[in-house]
Amino acid sequence: MQDSLRALLSGIIDYAGMFPPARLDLKPALENYCRYRRDSDAWMLGRFVCPASHLAECGRALEDGGADGPLPLVALASGWDALGADMQLIDAFQQQQRGRAAVTVLEAKLPDAPGGILPPLLRDHWQTKLIDVAPILGGLAHDTAIFVEAPAGGHWLARLSAAIEAIAEFNSKEPERRLGFKLRCGGLEASAFPPTEQVALALALCREMDVPFKATAGLHHPIRRFDAGVQTTMHGFINVFGAGILLNASGLGLQPLLQILDDEDASSFHFDAAEFRWRDASVATADIATHRGRSMISFGSCSFDEPRDDLRALGWL
C-alpha cells in the first residue's frame, strides 16, 4: 500500500452500522466496530456512529466488555429542538464512560425554514438558529467537533449556499467553537444522491469559507459507478475526498473539480510514496494529512467491509 493512499484514507470511515441499508441493532453494530478495530485495516476506521438517544444503551453494551481502548463516537442529535436534551444524554455518557468511550463528534440537522424562504433570509434564519444554540454547544468538550447538515428539499443550491454561509458566519463570531458542514451523498433511492454539481459546490464553498467538510451515506465504493440496486450512479469516496484534498491544496477550478467527481476510471487516480495524483493534478503525501485533519474530515458508512473490499479489488490495499 502506498503512503499517499494511507494518508488519504487514515481514519476516514465512521462506521454507521445501525443505519440504512444495514440497519443493525446497536449491540451487533458495536460488536462489528470493535472487531474492525482489531484487524489489519483498522487504520481506515474512524468513529462509531450512534444516535444520542441510544447512548445509554451503548454505555450498557460497553460495560459488557469487548472494547479495546477508548472508543471515539459520533452522536447524532435527535433534532434541533432536542439539542438540550441530547446534551444531557451526552454528558451522562461521558461521565459514565471515562477512559472507555467518548463522544468526539456531534452531528445535527438544521431546522427547515418556514414558508420556503430563500437566501439571504434563509441564511439569516439559520444563522439565528446557530447563535441560539451556541450556549448549549458550549457545554461540549472543547475538542468535540460539531457538524451540521442542511435539510433536504427543493432549491438545493440556495439551501447549500445558505447553510455553509451561516456556518462560516457563526465560526467568525465564535472562534472557540468551529462548526463543520455535513453533506448527504446518497440514500436508499436514486433521488437521495445529489448531482455532481452539488457535491462540487459544497467542496468549493467549504474551502472558500474555511468550513470543515464531512460526508455521509452513499459512499460505499471508492470510484464513482452505476448501481443497479438503486438505479443511479453513486459517488466514489476516492472521487469526493481526492477532489477535496486537491481543491484545498491547489485551488482547482470548477471544471477539473467536476471532472474528478465524475471520473469512473480508477486508472486516473495514482498513489505512490510521494504524492496522490489525478491526471496532472497532484498533492504531496506530507500535505494530505494536513488537509484531511483541517478540511476533509471523514464520511459515515453503514459498511466497513464494502469499501475495503473494493480497495482490495483495485489492488490498492
C-alpha positions, 0 to 999 in steps of 0.5 A: 500500500502506498503512503499517499493512499494511507494518508488519504484514507487514515481514519476516514470511515465512521462506521454507521452500522445501525443505519440504512441499508444495514440497519443493525441493532446497536449491540451487533453494530458495536460488536462489528466496530470493535472487531474492525478495530482489531484487524489489519485495516483498522487504520481506515476506521474512524468513529462509531456512529450512534444516535444520542438517544441510544447512548445509554444503551451503548454505555450498557453494551460497553460495560459488557466488555469487548472494547479495546481502548477508548472508543471515539463516537459520533452522536447524532442529535435527535433534532434541533429542538432536542439539542438540550436534551441530547446534551444531557444524554451526552454528558451522562455518557461521558461521565459514565464512560471515562477512559472507555468511550467518548463522544468526539463528534456531534452531528445535527440537522438544521431546522427547515425554514418556514414558508420556503424562504430563500437566501439571504433570509434563509441564511439569516434564519439559520444563522439565528438558529446557530447563535441560539444554540451556541450556549448549549454547544458550549457545554461540549468538550472543547475538542468535540467537533460539531457538524451540521447538515442542511435539510433536504428539499427543493432549491438545493443550491440556495439551501447549500449556499445558505447553510455553509454561509451561516456556518462560516458566519457563526465560526467568525463570531465564535472562534472557540467553537468551529462548526463543520458542514455535513453533506448527504451523498446518497440514500436508499433511492436514486433521488437521495444522491445529489448531482455532481454539481452539488457535491462540487459546490459544497467542496468549493464553498467549504474551502472558500469559507474555511468550513470543515467538510464531512460526508455521509451515506452513499459512499460505499465504493471508492470510484464513482459507478452505476448501481443497479440496486438503486438505479443511479450512479453513486459517488466514489469516496476516492472521487469526493475526498481526492477532489477535496484534498486537491481543491484545498491544496491547489485551488482547482477550478470548477471544471477539473473539480467536476471532472474528478467527481465524475471520473469512473476510471480508477486508472486516473487516480495514482498513489505512490510514496510521494504524492496522490495524483489525478491526471496532472493534478497532484498533492504531496503525501506530507500535505494530505494529512494536513488537509484531511485533519483541517478540511476533509474530515471523514464520511459515515458508512453503514459498511466497513467491509464494502469499501475495503473490499473494493480497495482490495479489488483495485489492488490498492490495499 
